[in-house]
Amino acid sequence: MRKIVIFLLVASLLPWPARAQSAPAQLPPAAADPPPQVDAPKRELLYGGETIRRGMVWRADSQRNQWVQTEANSCEFCGRPMSWKQAAFDKQALPLWLVAAGLAVADTEYTLSRPCIKNGTCTEWNPLLGKSRAQQYGVRMPALALAWAATAWLRKGDDKKNIGGMRRWYLFPMVYMGMPAAGLAANAIRTR
């Protein structure tokens, strides 16, 4: 049982690939985009020199191997483009990452304040986190900082070229809130 728990905890720290959009299984990947006749007003092909319309972003078209205009928020990487600083420190991102950091601190302090850990009769279930505060903070905080910076980079897009950023960026801080929350719950349940 302990090996399974350790495996699940380690596996939860690893990044897992996810599909950006689910396409029907019977269609080839090139057919995931609708044909140009269906949404021609949204997919106006530009040849250079034209300005992109308001509320539109650039998106790669897999059928024609060209860049086309698409409405903002119409696909996974069609969010509103912004600067990295705006993506990292805005009113939506900063509170989520602060809560994730607070939960990580709470989990570390609660875990290491348990009597069984102080007496040495039990250990941290996640071997990556180590046995001391320095080891736990040395693993958790850089991982949080890296995830925060990567999320801001994915979210920003390219403001100069009007290429949108990742729309569902909030899933990353939610994962980093869920991991210490699971650790807090496991410690609260554990009686030894």
N, C-alpha and C positions, 0 to 999 in steps of 0.2 A: 504494500500500500504506500509506503514511504517513497519508494522509487517512482511510482506513478505520480504522486504529488510533486516530487522534485522535477520530473520530466514535464509536467503540465506548467509549473511555474517558469521553468527555463524556456519552454516553448512560447509562453505568453510574452516574454521579453523580446523574442525575435520578431523582426518585421515579416509580415505575411503578405504575399501578393494578393491583390483584389482586382476584380474586373471593374473598370470604370463605368461601363454600361453593359447591360445584359442584352444580347441580341438573340433572336430565335435560333435554335440549334440547327435547323435545316438550311439556313442561309449561309453562304460563304462570307468571310469577313468583309469583302469589298462591297457586299450588298447591304451592309448595315446602315449606310447612309441612304436616305430616300432619293429617288431619281430627281434630276434638276427640274423637271416639269412640275413636280408636286409642290415644291417650295421655292420656285424661281425668284419671287420677290425677296425672300430672305437670303438667297444665295447668289446675289448679283456678283458676277466675276469682274474683277477690276484689273486693269492693265498697267496701272502706274500713273501717278500724277493726280488721281482722283482722291478726294478726301473720303474717309469712311463715315457712314451715316451715324447719327446719334443713336445710342442704344445697341450698337452692333460691335462685334469683335471679329478678329481674324480667326479662322479655323482651317486646318488642313482637310481637304476633301480626298478621301481614299479612292474614290471612283475615277476622278480626273487627274489626280496627283498635282493639284494646284491649291492655292490658298483662296478661300472665299469668305465673304461676309456672312456672319450668322448672328442672330439675336443674342444679346448677353443673357447668361444663365439658361441657355437652351441645351447645353451639353456639360459634361463633367469639367472640362478645362475651358469653359466659356464664362467664367465669373468676371466681375468688373475688374479691369486692370488697375493696379495701384503701385505705389513705391514700396520697397522692402520695409522701410521704417513705418509706413502706414499699416502695412499688413501685420507687422509684429506688435505694434503698440496701440492699436485702435481699441475702441470700447468693447468689441466683441472678443478679441483674442486674448488680451491681457488678463481679464478676470478668470478665464478658463485655465490659463497656464499658472496663475497664482494659486488657484484652488488645487491644481495638480501638485504644485510644489508644497503647499500646506499639508495635503494628504500624505505626501511622501515623508515629510518631517514628522507628522503625527504617527505614522506607521512605524518609523524608525524608533522614535522615542518610546512608544507604547511597547513595541517588541522588546527593546533592550531594558525596559523597566520591569519586565515580568520576573517574578521571584525565581522561577526555574532557570531562566537564562543567567541571572546573577549567581545562582548556586552552581551552574554548570550541569544541571541534570537534563536540560533540553537545549536544542540548538535552533538556529534559523533554518527554515525549510528550504529557502532558496540559497544554494551554495554560492551563487554569484555575489550575493550581498555581504558575505563574510560574517565575522563574529564581533566586530567592534563598530563603534559609531563612525570612526574615520573611514573604515572600509565601506560601510553602508552609504554614507554621504558621498564618498569618493566614486561610487558606482552610480547612485541615483541622480545626483545633481548634474553631472556632465551628460548623462543620458537625457535628462529633461531639457537641458540647454540645447543639446544637439537636435532633439525633436522639435523644440520651439523654433529654432533657426531654420530647420528644414521645412517646417510647416509654413513659415512666413515666406520662404523662397517659392514654395509650390503655389502659395496663394496669390503672390504678387502679380504673376504674369509679366507682360512687358508693356509698360505704360507708353513708351515712345512709338512702338509698332502697333499698339492697341490689340495685343494678343491677351486674351483673358487668362486668369489664373484658376486654380482649383476651387471648385464650388463647395464641396463637402469637406473642407479642411478641418472642421470642428470634430471630426471623428478621431483625429490623432490626440488632442487633449483629453477627449473622453476615455480613450484607452489608457492614457497615463493617469487618469483619475481612478479608473476601475482597478488597476493593479494594486495600489496601496489600500484601496477600500476593501478589496478581497483579503489582503493581509491583515487589516484591522479586524475584519469579521472573523477570520480564522483565529486570531489571537483572543478575541472576546469569547469565542466558543470553547477554546482549549482550556481545560481546567488544570492540567498539570503544569 
